[in-house]
Structures are given as C-alpha cells and as structure tokens.
Amino acid sequence: MAEPPIRRSGSTSGNRHNAAANAKRSERPVTRATVLEAALEIVDTDGVDGLSMRRLAEAMGRDPMIIYRHFANKAAVLDGVAEIVIAQLSIDSSDADWAAQLRMIARDFRRLALAHPRVVPLLVTRPLATPLGLRPPAVVRPLEDILALLTGAGFSGADALHIYRALSGFLYGHVLNEIQEIVERPEETDQVLRLGLHRLPISEFPLLRELAPVLAAYDGAAELERGLDTLLTGLAATIPNAV
C-alpha cells in the first residue's frame, strides 16, 4: 500500500509541539503569511472541518478580530491555504523536453499531495467555485507556465490547453485515489482483513476479494509512472506535434 498519508493528531508529544508552536507565533507579527502558516498546520492535522477563525486565532495566540484584518472569513483562509501549497509546485517552462518536464511536474504534485493530504480537496475542487480570472495568481500560475512550456515546444495554444486538461485530470484522479488507500488493520497478514474487505458480502464483491493482494501491494509512485506512460503515449498518437 502507499505510505500512510493522513497524520493522526492527539498524541501528548504532538500537543506539546503545538503548544510550543502557538507560543512562538504569539511573539511574531500577525501577517497574511503567518496566519496561513498556522492555518495550513491546522488543516494538515485536523482537516478543513477542524479550521475555524476562532481556532486560528488561538493558534496565533491573538484575538480573533486581528485575523479578520487579513481575511474576511474562513473561505478566504482556505483559498489562501490552497494558494501557498500550489505555489510550491515547481515548473520549468523553458525545458526543451516537454514530456520529461510534465513528468517532473506530476511527481512534484504528487509529493505535495502526500505532504498535505487534507489540503488535496482544496486543490482539486475549490478552484471550481471561482472563475479562472478571479482565482489567486499563484493558483493560475501553473496553467500559464505549462501553456508556455507546451507552446514553446511547438504546440498550438488549443493543443497545449488540451494537454494541460488531460494532465490535470489524471493527476487529480491519481492523488485522490492514493490518499484514500488506507489500511484498516495494518497488523493483519491476511490482505482481506487488512483492507476491511471481509465486511463486504463475498457473493456481491468476489472480484474485490480476489484482488485483495493486488490492492494491498498498491505503489503510488509506480501507478503514477504507469499512468503517465499511458497519457503521454496517447497524446503522441492523437496530437500531431506530440513527439
């Protein structure tokens, strides 16, 4: 299975670490960057539902009204969290090998997703609620950079956009699948029990039960590369300049 992506909270050492981090933040100026740093830590630990303006203020060691000077509401904070994570995506739009660069982008996106699994829903679905031109520049930047990479390689703008959509659709689906590959009972050696498949009626789900060893052997990195091979091969077959 993939490395366990969701970090669990509630340990004594974790609580001490959070308390120390909160105390340190209370000594720092409250800026947009420091608020988003605290918000990302909360989302990483407890998910989107664990974030509130009051909780964020407590993490900063400040009055909630100070947070509202930088963000109008929780939705604005979530937009900012998605922005600072996606801004870490590295894209070299001048790379002469566009296919190799797309692979590196995909691997980097997967790395970010595994580092911040609870942020993935924000990266995948939240931008859909906002028109493209109204999204934060950092969120739109990967699109512009990939278009620059592909048009620089000789693709038309329309073909470059098609490739971007195919790549992003694949990546979103891949990381959503991978972060859900969670083992129910890791101490078990029987893969059916490890995955909790014994809870499903065997007469209704015989194929899933049969494939339990394959499911348990899931390798996210290998699956990503296999999917990219299929995607890039398909692009080469359907887009004239994809060579």
N, C-alpha and C positions, 0 to 999 in steps of 0.2 A: 504494500500500500504506500501511498505518498506519505511524506513526513507529516506528523500531526500539525495541521495548520492553525488550529484555534488554541490560543493560550488561555489557560484557566486562571481565574482570579480567586482570591480569598485566603491565600497562604499567609502565615504570620510574617515571613520574610518579605513577601510582596507588599503587605500592608505597611511594614516599616519603611520599605523603599518608597512607597507612595507618599507617606507622611514626610519623609526627608525631602522628597522632590517638591512637595507642596510648600514646605517651609522655605526652601531655596527660592521658589518662584515668588513668594511673598516679598522677597527683598529686591526683586527685579522690577524695572518699569513695566507697566502694562501696555503692550503694543499689540498690533494685529498679529505679528509673528509669534509672540509669547502666548497669546490666547490660543492660536491654532495649534501650537506645540502641545499645550495642555489638553485641548480637545481631541487631538489625534491619540494621545495616550489613553484617554477615557474610552474612545471608540475601539481602540486596539484591545483593551481589556474587557469591556462590558458591552460592546456593540453600540449601534446607533441609539437603541432604546435606553441605554444607560446614560446618554448625554442629555443634560438639561442646562439651562442658563444658570440655575442655582448651583448645580453640581460643578459646573465650570468655574463659577466664582469661588466656590470652596477650594477647588484645586489651585486656584491662583492666590488664595488667601486674601481675597478682596471682596468688597461689597458688589453685589450683582449689577448695580447701576453703572459701575465702571466698565463692565463687559459690554453693556448696551451702547457705550460711546463708540465702540468699534464695530459692533454687529447688531443689526436691528432685531434679529430673532434667531432661533435655533436653525432654521432653514439656511440662513446666511452663513452660519458657522459650518454647517455640513458642506455647503458649497466650497467654503474655504479649505476644509479638510481634504476634499477631493482634489482641489487645486494644488495643494502643496505635495500631495502624493504623486499625482500625474506629472508635476513639474520635474520630478526626479528621473523621468524617462529619458534615456539618452538616445539621440538620433543624429547621425552624421549625414546631412542632406547632400554633402559633396562626395560621398563614397561612389567610386566608379562601378562597384559591384553591387547593383541594387538588390539582387536576390540575397546576397550574403548580409547586406545591411538589414533587410526585412527579417532575416533570421535572428540577428542580434537584437533588434527591436522586440521581437516576440519573446526571446529569452529574458530580456530586461523587464518586460511587462509581467511575465510570469514570476520573476523574482520579487517584484513589488507586490504582486497579489499574495504571494506566500508570506511576505513580511508583514502585510497588513490585510489579512483575510476578511476581517469585519468591515473593511473600507470598500471591498470589491463591489458590493451592491451600489454604493455611491458612484463608483467609476463607471459602472455598466448601465445603470438605469436613471440616475439623477439628471444627467445632461438632457435626457429626452423631454424633461419638463420645461426646458428653456430653449428658445430659438437660438440657432447657431451663433448669430451675431451678438447675442446678449450674454453668452457664456464668458467666464473669465478668460483672458488671453492665454493663460497657462494651460487651460483645458483645450483650447482650439489649436495651440501651437503644434502638437504632434501631427494634426491633419495637414497644416501648412508645410511642415518640414517633410512629411512623406510625399506630398504632392511635388515639392521641389526636387526631392530625390528622384522620383519617377519621371517627371518631365525632363529633368536634366539627363536622364538615361535615354531619352528619345520617345517616350510615350506621349500620346496626346493627353490633354487635360482630362477628357472624358474617360479615357482608359486608365489614367492614373487614379481617378476617383473610384472607378470600378475596383481596381486592385486594393485600394485602401479599405473599401467597404467589405470586400471579401476577407481581407486580413483581420480587420477589427471584429467582424462577425465570428470568425474562427477563434480568435483569442478570447473573446468574451465567453463564448461557449466552453472553451477549454478550461479557463480558470474557475468558472462556476462549477464545472464538473469536479475539478481537482480538489477544491476546498470543501466539497461535500463528501469526499472519500474518507469517511471517519469510521474507525473500527469501534464496534460496540464493546467487545470483550477481548482486549489485546492479550490477556493471559491464556486464552484458549488456543489449542493447537488445531482443533477442527475448524476449518475455514467457514463452514456453515454457521457454527456457533459464534465465531469471531465477528462475523458480519451481521449477526442477528437474523439470518435468513430462515432460521428454524421457526420464526414467528409467522412466516408466510405458509399458507396451505400448500403442501408439496404437490397436490393434484392440480393446482392452479398455476404454480410457478416452477414447473420442472426444469426449464432451461436455466433459470437463475440459480437454482440449487446445483445443477450440474456444472455451471461455470464458476462456482464459488472459488476454486483455486486460482482461476484466471483473474477474477475480481480482486482477490486478496493480493495478487502479485502486481497490482497496478503501479506503474512507474510514470509519474507525471512528466518528467523530462523526456523520456523516450516517446511517450504519447505525443508530446508537443512536436518533436522532430518528425515523427511519422506523419502527423497532420500537415506539417509544413511541406514535407515532400509531396504529399498529395495535392496540396493547394498550389504550390509553385509549378508542379508538373501540369496541372490543369490550366493554369494561366498561360503557360508556354504553348499549350495546344489550342487555346481559344483566342489569344491576343497576338496578332502578328509580330509585334515588336518584343514580345516576352521571350528573349533568347539569352 
